[in-house]
Amino acid sequence: MTTTATITKQFISSEQLLEHWQGHRNLTRRVIEAFPEKELFEFSIGGMRPFAKLAVELISIGGPALKGIVNKHEEAFNEEAFNPKTKEEILKKWDEETQVINQYFNEISEERFQETFNLFGQYEFPVYQNILYFVDNEVHHRGQGYTYLRALGIEPPFFWERF
């Protein structure tokens, strides 16, 4: 009997994982762009947060989390540090964090992906599971953005067009 504890067969490289994640980030960026300025910050359905707040959450996770993983620093999650007032500010910060993600992701060795890390001092999982969570969380929130855009009568970008 073979278990993942004894043998790990790779089906995706770390470069492919980063490319996949950045494809999602590119699509989410296009969703941000699709929102009218006012609705980005004010529109919500059913008590959910406006998409600007969801985008700030995503911005506050990716780069800071990877910095923590690489530097083995368990700093608490903080989405209060960035408080944008315009779509332009969000997009600028999004692009800056994309570069931070690229830099720090590429500093994670293949072995480190299997190591347990206590992300933000709260979420103790293997590094690869934390990274998959970042993608899952983004897809989840982007789905909320799609719902908002459709409710506003705006056609969202095709979900399969990531680049």
C-alpha positions as CSV (number, residue, x, y, z in Angstrom):
1,M,0.0,0.0,0.0
2,T,1.3,3.4,-1.0
3,T,0.5,6.6,0.9
4,T,1.3,10.2,0.4
5,A,3.4,10.0,3.5
6,T,5.8,7.6,1.7
7,I,5.6,8.7,-1.9
8,T,4.6,12.0,-3.4
9,K,4.1,12.1,-7.2
10,Q,4.0,15.6,-8.7
11,F,1.2,16.4,-11.0
12,I,1.8,20.2,-11.1
13,S,5.0,22.2,-10.7
14,S,5.3,25.2,-8.4
15,E,5.7,27.4,-11.5
16,Q,2.4,26.0,-12.9
17,L,0.7,26.6,-9.5
18,L,1.9,30.2,-9.5
19,E,0.7,30.7,-13.1
20,H,-2.7,29.2,-12.2
21,W,-3.0,31.5,-9.2
22,Q,-1.9,34.6,-11.2
23,G,-4.5,33.6,-13.9
24,H,-7.2,33.9,-11.2
25,R,-5.7,37.2,-10.0
26,N,-5.8,38.6,-13.5
27,L,-9.5,37.6,-13.8
28,T,-10.3,39.1,-10.5
29,R,-8.5,42.3,-11.5
30,R,-10.8,42.5,-14.6
31,V,-13.8,42.0,-12.3
32,I,-12.6,45.0,-10.2
33,E,-12.2,47.0,-13.4
34,A,-15.8,46.1,-14.5
35,F,-17.4,47.8,-11.5
36,P,-18.5,51.4,-11.7
37,E,-16.6,53.4,-9.1
38,K,-19.6,54.1,-6.7
39,E,-20.9,50.5,-6.9
40,L,-17.5,49.0,-6.2
41,F,-17.5,50.7,-2.8
42,E,-21.2,50.7,-2.0
43,F,-23.2,48.0,-3.7
44,S,-24.0,44.8,-1.9
45,I,-26.7,42.1,-1.8
46,G,-28.1,40.4,1.2
47,G,-25.8,42.1,3.7
48,M,-22.6,40.9,2.0
49,R,-19.7,43.3,1.9
50,P,-19.2,45.5,-1.1
51,F,-16.7,44.2,-3.7
52,A,-14.1,46.8,-2.7
53,K,-13.9,45.3,0.8
54,L,-13.6,41.8,-0.7
55,A,-10.8,43.0,-2.9
56,V,-9.0,44.5,0.1
57,E,-9.3,41.2,1.9
58,L,-7.6,39.4,-1.1
59,I,-4.9,42.1,-1.3
60,S,-4.3,41.7,2.5
61,I,-3.8,37.9,2.2
62,G,-1.6,36.9,-0.8
63,G,1.6,39.0,-0.5
64,P,1.6,39.3,3.3
65,A,1.0,35.6,3.7
66,L,3.8,34.6,1.4
67,K,6.2,37.1,3.1
68,G,5.2,35.4,6.4
69,I,5.8,31.9,4.9
70,V,9.2,32.8,3.4
71,N,10.4,34.6,6.5
72,K,8.8,32.1,8.9
73,H,7.0,35.0,10.6
74,E,3.5,34.5,12.1
75,E,2.1,38.0,11.9
76,A,-1.6,38.5,12.5
77,F,-3.9,39.1,9.6
78,N,-4.6,42.8,9.0
79,E,-6.9,44.1,6.3
80,E,-7.2,47.5,8.1
81,A,-3.8,48.7,6.9
82,F,-5.0,49.4,3.4
83,N,-8.1,51.7,3.2
84,P,-8.6,52.7,-0.5
85,K,-11.0,55.4,-1.6
86,T,-10.9,54.8,-5.3
87,K,-10.9,52.0,-7.8
88,E,-7.5,53.3,-9.1
89,E,-6.0,52.8,-5.6
90,I,-7.3,49.3,-5.5
91,L,-5.9,48.4,-8.9
92,K,-2.5,50.0,-8.2
93,K,-2.2,48.0,-4.9
94,W,-3.4,44.9,-6.7
95,D,-0.6,45.2,-9.2
96,E,2.0,45.9,-6.5
97,E,0.9,42.8,-4.6
98,T,1.1,40.7,-7.8
99,Q,4.8,41.5,-7.9
100,V,5.2,40.7,-4.2
101,I,3.4,37.4,-4.7
102,N,5.7,36.6,-7.7
103,Q,8.8,37.4,-5.6
104,Y,8.0,35.5,-2.5
105,F,6.4,32.5,-4.1
106,N,9.6,31.9,-6.1
107,E,11.5,31.9,-2.8
108,I,9.6,28.9,-1.5
109,S,11.5,25.7,-2.0
110,E,9.7,22.5,-3.2
111,E,10.3,21.0,0.3
112,R,8.7,24.0,2.1
113,F,5.4,23.4,0.3
114,Q,5.0,20.3,2.4
115,E,6.0,22.0,5.7
116,T,3.4,23.0,8.2
117,F,3.1,26.8,8.8
118,N,0.9,28.7,11.2
119,L,-0.4,31.3,8.8
120,F,-1.2,34.6,10.5
121,G,-0.7,32.8,13.7
122,Q,-4.1,31.1,13.3
123,Y,-4.2,28.6,10.4
124,E,-1.7,25.7,10.9
125,F,-1.6,23.8,7.6
126,P,1.0,22.7,5.1
127,V,2.2,25.6,2.9
128,Y,0.6,24.2,-0.2
129,Q,-2.8,24.0,1.5
130,N,-2.5,27.6,2.6
131,I,-1.7,28.6,-1.0
132,L,-4.7,26.6,-2.3
133,Y,-6.8,28.3,0.2
134,F,-5.7,31.7,-1.2
135,V,-6.9,30.7,-4.6
136,D,-10.2,29.1,-3.3
137,N,-11.0,32.2,-1.3
138,E,-10.4,34.5,-4.3
139,V,-12.6,32.3,-6.5
140,H,-15.3,32.4,-3.8
141,H,-15.2,36.2,-3.5
142,R,-15.0,36.7,-7.3
143,G,-18.2,34.7,-7.5
144,Q,-19.8,37.3,-5.3
145,G,-18.4,40.0,-7.6
146,Y,-20.0,38.3,-10.6
147,T,-23.3,38.2,-8.7
148,Y,-23.0,41.9,-8.0
149,L,-22.1,42.8,-11.6
150,R,-25.0,40.8,-13.0
151,A,-27.4,42.4,-10.5
152,L,-26.1,45.8,-11.8
153,G,-26.8,44.7,-15.4
154,I,-23.1,44.4,-16.2
155,E,-21.8,41.4,-18.0
156,P,-18.8,40.0,-16.1
157,P,-15.7,38.8,-17.8
158,F,-15.8,35.1,-19.0
159,F,-14.4,33.0,-16.1
160,W,-12.2,30.9,-18.4
161,E,-10.4,33.9,-19.8
162,R,-7.7,34.3,-17.2
163,F,-4.9,35.9,-19.2
